[in-house]
Amino acid sequence: MPTSEFTLIYRYFSALGRGDAVDLSVGDDCAILRLGEGERLATSVDTLVAGVHFLEDTFPEDIGFRAASIAASDLAAMGARPLGMTVALTLPEADDFWLNAFSQGLAAAVADYDLPLVGGDTTKGSLTITVQVLGALPLDGALLRSGARVGDEVYVSGTLGDAAAGLAFLSDSELCSPAPDNAGFLVQRFNRPRARLELGRELLGRASAAIDISDGLLADAGHIAAASGVKLVIDPEQLPLSAALAASASPEQARLWALTGGDDYELCFTLPAGESAPPGCTRIGQVEPGEGVDCGMALDIPAGYQHF
């Protein structure tokens, strides 16, 4: 007898719905979440398609964690407190081994981000995962793309280019030749990105603008520039590179991946001059009059991933 949708949900996902803001989780027509006094709702949704957003042979536990992290990264970019997430899962078949591993990846994200799974849907078709995240923001505060001002300084968290290098290695590109330990690090950065939720909340009320780096630093910094009506000037020599990336590619290629590679899910943000940045963040430039992004290199700044 085929596994029913409700049996599948109960077996693999019903235990992932407990959270401080959850009044009612998986099992009814809607979930019920509580907002604190003086809070408003922030929500975002991301869809991942097999062969487009992850490789066909990616381990299902990595797919689960990656899908949740990518969606949660939007909450981080706004400075939101995570409340919960829903997952719509389209599957070619109800494969118990795949579902068990996938749910373990989701469970790791639930625990790491305090982001309970409070609902969703399952259907049959080509492998597709859609994650909607829900978060809370103060009534009078949010990190936006539109607040950068001339004189502000530009920062990024963590290191850049690792995920692009990891994908290049997985795709057998000759551009990336890492030693085994470095390969593991770079692949992990692609398969299991970390949403910077704590950093986003720390920047709330301090940063003038912010965005998460999904399409590459130049493309995403360009969104801040456009929304704020300013120019972001970035110094490529100041880009933070991991030791693993520096040891696995030429300096030119490493820098190119850091500028354009995408999938790092670090935060790019602006602070007023003189404002100290949180630990683990690097100043990479400044905000000037004008428009667009200037990195001092003859590059065609990408527009980000294009679906159509």
C-alpha positions as CSV (number, residue, x, y, z in Angstrom):
1,M,0.0,0.0,0.0
2,P,1.5,3.4,-1.0
3,T,2.6,5.7,1.9
4,S,0.0,8.4,2.4
5,E,0.9,12.0,2.6
6,F,-0.2,12.2,6.3
7,T,1.8,9.2,7.3
8,L,4.9,10.6,5.6
9,I,4.5,13.9,7.4
10,Y,3.9,12.3,10.8
11,R,6.8,9.8,10.4
12,Y,9.5,12.3,9.3
13,F,8.5,15.8,10.2
14,S,6.0,16.0,13.1
15,A,8.7,16.0,15.8
16,L,10.4,19.1,14.4
17,G,7.7,21.6,15.3
18,R,8.4,22.6,18.9
19,G,9.4,26.2,19.6
20,D,8.9,29.0,22.1
21,A,6.7,30.9,19.7
22,V,4.7,27.9,18.5
23,D,1.2,27.5,19.9
24,L,0.1,25.0,17.2
25,S,2.4,23.1,14.9
26,V,2.1,20.3,12.3
27,G,-1.2,18.4,12.2
28,D,-3.9,21.0,11.6
29,D,-4.9,23.3,8.7
30,C,-2.7,26.1,9.9
31,A,0.1,26.6,12.4
32,I,-0.3,29.2,15.1
33,L,2.7,31.3,16.1
34,R,2.9,34.0,18.7
35,L,4.5,37.4,18.2
36,G,5.8,39.3,21.2
37,E,4.4,42.7,22.2
38,G,5.7,45.4,19.8
39,E,6.7,43.0,17.1
40,R,5.7,42.5,13.4
41,L,6.1,39.6,11.1
42,A,8.9,39.1,8.6
43,T,8.5,36.3,6.0
44,S,10.4,35.0,2.9
45,V,10.3,32.0,0.7
46,D,12.9,30.2,-1.4
47,T,12.6,27.3,-3.8
48,L,15.4,24.8,-4.6
49,V,15.3,22.6,-7.7
50,A,17.4,19.5,-8.2
51,G,20.1,20.1,-10.8
52,V,19.7,23.9,-10.6
53,H,20.3,24.8,-6.9
54,F,22.1,21.6,-5.8
55,L,23.7,18.8,-7.6
56,E,21.7,15.7,-8.4
57,D,23.9,13.5,-6.3
58,T,23.9,15.7,-3.2
59,F,23.3,13.8,0.1
60,P,19.7,14.3,1.2
61,E,20.7,15.5,4.7
62,D,22.8,18.2,3.0
63,I,19.9,19.2,0.8
64,G,17.7,19.6,3.9
65,F,20.1,21.7,5.8
66,R,21.0,23.8,2.8
67,A,17.4,24.5,1.9
68,A,16.6,25.7,5.5
69,S,19.8,27.8,5.7
70,I,19.2,29.6,2.4
71,A,15.8,30.6,3.5
72,A,16.9,31.5,7.0
73,S,19.6,33.7,5.6
74,D,16.9,36.2,4.5
75,L,15.8,36.5,8.1
76,A,19.4,37.2,9.0
77,A,19.7,39.9,6.4
78,M,16.7,41.7,8.0
79,G,17.8,41.2,11.6
80,A,14.7,39.1,12.3
81,R,14.2,36.7,15.2
82,P,13.3,33.3,13.8
83,L,9.8,31.9,14.6
84,G,9.3,28.9,12.4
85,M,9.4,27.6,8.8
86,T,7.2,25.6,6.5
87,V,8.5,23.1,3.8
88,A,6.7,22.2,0.6
89,L,8.4,19.0,-0.7
90,T,7.9,17.7,-4.2
91,L,9.3,14.1,-4.6
92,P,9.6,11.7,-7.5
93,E,8.7,8.9,-5.0
94,A,8.3,8.4,-1.3
95,D,11.8,6.9,-0.7
96,D,12.1,6.1,3.0
97,F,15.9,6.2,3.0
98,W,16.0,9.6,1.3
99,L,13.3,11.1,3.5
100,N,14.9,9.9,6.7
101,A,18.2,11.5,5.7
102,F,16.5,14.7,4.5
103,S,14.6,15.0,7.7
104,Q,17.9,14.7,9.7
105,G,19.3,17.6,7.8
106,L,16.2,19.7,8.5
107,A,16.4,18.6,12.2
108,A,20.0,19.9,12.4
109,A,18.8,23.3,11.0
110,V,15.9,23.4,13.4
111,A,18.2,22.9,16.3
112,D,21.0,25.2,15.1
113,Y,18.7,28.1,14.2
114,D,15.9,27.6,16.7
115,L,13.6,27.5,13.7
116,P,10.9,24.9,14.2
117,L,9.2,23.2,11.3
118,V,5.5,24.2,11.7
119,G,3.8,23.1,8.5
120,G,4.2,22.3,4.8
121,D,3.0,20.1,2.0
122,T,4.1,17.1,0.0
123,T,3.3,16.2,-3.6
124,K,4.7,14.0,-6.4
125,G,6.9,15.4,-9.2
126,S,10.5,16.4,-9.9
127,L,12.6,17.0,-6.8
128,T,11.8,20.5,-5.5
129,I,12.0,22.0,-2.0
130,T,10.3,25.2,-1.1
131,V,11.0,26.7,2.4
132,Q,9.1,29.6,3.8
133,V,10.6,31.2,6.9
134,L,8.8,33.4,9.5
135,G,10.5,35.8,11.8
136,A,9.8,38.7,14.2
137,L,11.0,42.3,13.9
138,P,10.4,45.3,16.2
139,L,7.7,47.6,15.0
140,D,10.3,50.4,14.6
141,G,13.3,48.4,13.2
142,A,14.6,46.3,10.4
143,L,17.7,45.9,8.4
144,L,16.9,47.2,4.8
145,R,18.9,47.5,1.6
146,S,17.9,51.2,1.3
147,G,19.7,52.8,4.3
148,A,23.3,53.2,3.1
149,R,24.6,56.7,3.2
150,V,27.6,58.5,1.7
151,G,30.5,58.2,4.2
152,D,29.4,54.8,5.5
153,E,31.8,51.9,5.5
154,V,31.2,48.5,3.8
155,Y,31.7,45.2,5.6
156,V,31.2,41.5,5.1
157,S,31.1,38.7,7.6
158,G,33.2,35.5,7.4
159,T,35.1,34.6,4.3
160,L,34.0,34.8,0.6
161,G,34.4,32.6,-2.4
162,D,34.5,29.3,-0.5
163,A,31.1,28.0,-1.7
164,A,32.0,28.8,-5.4
165,A,35.2,26.9,-5.0
166,G,33.4,24.0,-3.4
167,L,31.0,23.8,-6.3
168,A,33.8,24.0,-8.8
169,F,35.5,21.1,-7.0
170,L,32.3,19.0,-7.0
171,S,31.9,19.8,-10.7
172,D,35.4,18.6,-11.5
173,S,36.7,22.0,-12.5
174,E,40.4,22.4,-13.1
175,L,40.2,25.8,-11.5
176,C,40.1,24.3,-8.0
177,S,42.6,21.7,-6.9
178,P,42.4,21.4,-3.1
179,A,44.1,19.0,-0.7
180,P,41.6,16.6,1.0
181,D,41.2,18.7,4.1
182,N,40.6,21.8,2.1
183,A,38.2,20.1,-0.2
184,G,36.1,19.0,2.7
185,F,36.0,22.5,4.1
186,L,35.0,24.1,0.7
187,V,32.4,21.4,-0.1
188,Q,30.9,21.9,3.4
189,R,30.7,25.7,2.7
190,F,28.6,25.0,-0.4
191,N,26.5,22.1,0.9
192,R,25.9,23.5,4.4
193,P,26.0,27.3,4.4
194,R,25.4,29.0,7.8
195,A,22.7,31.6,8.1
196,R,24.1,34.5,10.1
197,L,21.0,35.0,12.3
198,E,22.9,36.1,15.4
199,L,24.9,38.6,13.5
200,G,21.8,40.0,11.8
201,R,20.1,40.6,15.2
202,E,23.3,42.2,16.5
203,L,23.4,44.6,13.6
204,L,19.8,45.6,14.1
205,G,19.8,49.3,15.0
206,R,23.5,49.6,14.1
207,A,23.9,48.9,10.4
208,S,22.5,51.3,7.9
209,A,21.9,48.7,5.3
210,A,22.4,44.9,4.8
211,I,21.9,42.0,2.4
212,D,22.9,38.3,2.4
213,I,25.3,37.2,-0.2
214,S,23.5,34.7,-2.4
215,D,24.3,35.8,-5.9
216,G,27.9,37.0,-5.3
217,L,29.3,40.1,-3.5
218,L,29.2,42.4,-6.5
219,A,25.7,41.5,-7.5
220,D,24.3,41.8,-4.0
221,A,26.2,44.9,-3.1
222,G,24.7,46.3,-6.2
223,H,21.2,45.8,-4.7
224,I,22.2,48.0,-1.7
225,A,23.7,50.6,-4.1
226,A,20.5,50.7,-6.2
227,A,18.1,50.8,-3.2
228,S,20.1,53.4,-1.4
229,G,20.9,55.6,-4.4
230,V,24.7,55.5,-3.7
231,K,27.9,53.9,-5.0
232,L,29.7,51.1,-3.1
233,V,33.5,51.2,-3.7
234,I,35.1,47.8,-2.8
235,D,38.8,47.1,-2.4
236,P,39.5,43.6,-3.8
237,E,42.7,43.4,-1.7
238,Q,40.7,43.6,1.5
239,L,38.4,40.7,0.7
240,P,38.5,38.0,3.4
241,L,39.6,34.7,2.0
242,S,39.9,31.4,3.9
243,A,43.2,29.6,4.1
244,A,41.5,26.6,2.3
245,L,40.5,28.8,-0.7
246,A,43.9,30.5,-0.9
247,A,45.6,27.1,-1.0
248,S,43.3,25.7,-3.6
249,A,43.2,28.2,-6.4
250,S,45.2,30.9,-8.0
251,P,45.1,34.3,-6.3
252,E,43.2,35.7,-9.3
253,Q,40.7,32.9,-9.3
254,A,40.1,33.1,-5.6
255,R,39.5,36.8,-5.8
256,L,37.1,36.4,-8.7
257,W,35.1,33.8,-6.7
258,A,35.0,36.1,-3.7
259,L,33.6,38.9,-5.9
260,T,31.2,37.0,-8.1
261,G,30.9,33.4,-6.9
262,G,27.8,33.5,-4.7
263,D,26.2,30.9,-2.3
264,D,28.3,32.1,0.7
265,Y,25.3,33.4,2.6
266,E,27.5,35.8,4.5
267,L,26.2,39.3,5.2
268,C,27.3,42.4,3.4
269,F,26.4,45.5,5.4
270,T,27.2,49.2,5.9
271,L,28.0,51.0,9.1
272,P,28.4,54.7,9.8
273,A,32.1,55.7,9.8
274,G,33.7,55.1,13.1
275,E,31.1,52.4,14.2
276,S,32.9,49.3,15.3
277,A,32.0,46.1,13.5
278,P,31.2,42.8,15.3
279,P,34.0,40.2,15.5
280,G,34.5,38.1,12.4
281,C,33.6,41.0,10.0
282,T,36.0,42.7,7.6
283,R,35.9,46.3,6.2
284,I,36.1,46.0,2.4
285,G,35.2,49.5,1.2
286,Q,33.1,52.7,1.6
287,V,30.0,54.3,0.3
288,E,30.4,57.3,-2.1
289,P,28.2,59.5,-4.2
290,G,27.2,57.9,-7.5
291,E,25.6,54.6,-8.4
292,G,26.5,50.9,-8.8
293,V,29.5,49.1,-7.5
294,D,33.2,49.9,-8.2
295,C,35.8,47.2,-7.4
296,G,38.6,48.8,-9.5
297,M,38.7,45.9,-11.8
298,A,37.6,45.5,-15.4
299,L,34.8,43.0,-14.6
300,D,31.3,42.7,-16.0
301,I,29.4,42.8,-12.8
302,P,26.9,39.9,-12.8
303,A,23.2,40.5,-12.3
304,G,22.9,37.4,-10.1
305,Y,21.4,34.0,-11.0
306,Q,18.9,34.3,-13.9
307,H,16.1,31.7,-13.8
308,F,14.7,32.7,-17.2
